[in-house]
């Protein structure tokens, strides 16, 4: 998700939306604010039940989502977060949490079903959904709306797909909040919902895995994946999306590479390789697909210099292979010691876990380095990071 879309989702006000100009399954979203306010109060069970029915019935019908749906999902996500937090003390909140989780799972299933067929690219920004050209008339006329639905392209393709894509984005923006606030009674539903928030993953065949590099630290760049599901908001590698056919935002997709076995080690004697220049080779999916491990196995016996960059402690799984290279170093990206700020910035493991893994590798005789980047003005405390790395005695050098 782009930082711009995340900020938009986080700061949008319910009364910023021209609900009366957004289509729903049975008309317009004029009454959405009143229904959302009823749910936010979590008081009268009868009123809550009616509001839930009106919203859910109008936001999704037989797998079809509408113009009001992605905006409704933003506010329902905030309501679900509150309901999960209060479910232990409030019976209405408990009921709402269960109903909303079931509805959210269904909405995300609509998104995934839509991705199985050919579709247009979504609009570039969530806010683009409210451009004047896409809004319906100020005054609601049932007969006029019915006639508009008879038009050949009532919704442009990119707008229609955006109903699905941004509904998914609206829910995904609150993923960590749901996981933190959910009591154990809702663990199965949260697990199913989280599964449906995962990025689009495809397996692809590539001619080769090595790319000649202009980086000063390497002769070749090596990236076992296209994309990176750590979804760092500051990611410099997001420019790589333009070389793919993906319509999703950087961080919302991952291509798993398969290549012919690497041969001819003599060709690479003395060459330097940088593993992870535009992806994290130990993204969460590596635990399943094991493409980085496959590469390290293929490189056994190669007389090369190897650098690996990561934010994941999954790298500890491959200590046996990494330690077998005579000239190897492992770098860890750290730009803050504030775990809450880190949670806002990326989906990688905690800073504490990164420091621990640095020490584990360092103690095993593997050179490590801490890469402090990016430096956020007035936020990144470089001295504190250096002190933290030195305290753990996990360093070889700091960049």
Secondary structure, 3 states (H helix, E strand, C coil): CCHHHHHHHHHCCHHHCCHHHCEECCEECCCHHHHHHHHHHCCCHHHHHHHHHHHHHHHEECCEECCCHHHHHHHHHHHHHHHHHHCCCCHHHHHHHHHHHHHHHHHHHHHHHHHCCCCCCCCCCHHHHHCHHHCCCCCCCHHHHHHHCCCCCCCCHHHHHHHHHHHHHHHHCCHHHHHHHCCHHHHHHHHHHHHHCCCEEEEEECCCCEEECCCCCCCEEECCEECCCCCCCCCHHHHHHHHCCCCCCCCCEEEEEECCCCCCHHHHCCCEEEECCCCCCCCCCHHHHCHHHHHHHHCCCCCCEEEEEECCHHHHHHHHHHCCCCCEEEEEECCCCCHHHHHHHCCCCCHHHHHHHHHHHHHCCCEEEEECCCCCCCCCCHHHHHHHHHHHCCCCEEC
